[in-house]
Amino acid sequence: MQENYKDYYYCIQLVLDNAKKRINLLNNPDKKCVLEEYKEWINDGLNKHTVLLLRDDPII
């Protein structure tokens, strides 16, 4: 169980770091909009059905 916890923690940290980097690339109005959207998602509660991970090189 401890090993799974480390994997989850690593994945969550990676997602948050990636989100911060992407948000910082935006101009101020867009940045504020995306931050508000993240706040709504977090306040509504996250579950496995509401989290979408996008790859840098999506396979179409």
C-alpha atoms as one frame of an Amber mdcrd trajectory, in Angstrom:
protein
   0.000   0.000   0.000   2.836   2.398   0.808   4.303   1.908  -2.675   0.993
   2.894  -4.312   0.846   6.012  -2.164   4.258   7.103  -3.460   3.129   6.528
  -7.052  -0.061   8.568  -6.527   1.838  11.356  -4.825   4.372  11.482  -7.658
   1.632  11.596 -10.325  -0.298  14.325  -8.531   2.861  16.388  -8.065   3.720
  15.982 -11.751   0.234  17.070 -12.840   0.293  20.127 -10.572   3.753  21.180
 -11.752   2.688  20.796 -15.375  -0.492  22.807 -14.776   1.493  25.621 -13.136
   3.899  25.760 -16.075   1.062  25.888 -18.606  -0.829  28.548 -16.654   2.294
  30.716 -16.404   2.561  30.739 -20.215  -0.836  32.441 -20.523  -1.549  36.160
 -20.536  -3.238  37.591 -17.433  -6.950  37.384 -18.456  -6.540  33.788 -19.682
  -4.455  32.888 -16.632  -7.191  34.148 -14.303  -9.864  32.219 -16.227  -7.951
  28.922 -16.035  -7.211  29.401 -12.327 -10.917  29.995 -11.642 -11.773  26.830
 -13.558  -9.295  24.795 -11.470 -10.808  26.260  -8.282 -14.287  25.158  -9.396
 -13.074  21.627 -10.121 -11.377  21.353  -6.740 -14.348  22.828  -4.840 -16.761
  20.455  -6.607 -14.603  17.522  -5.543 -12.320  15.483  -7.730 -12.808  11.862
  -8.624 -11.466   9.536 -11.258 -14.138  10.689 -13.719 -13.251  14.395 -13.591
  -9.490  14.302 -14.086  -8.149  14.394 -17.620  -4.436  14.076 -18.294  -3.135
  15.328 -21.625   0.127  14.205 -23.149   2.543  16.627 -24.798   2.541  14.345
 -27.839  -1.054  13.091 -28.108  -1.665  10.041 -30.232  -4.537  10.681 -32.623
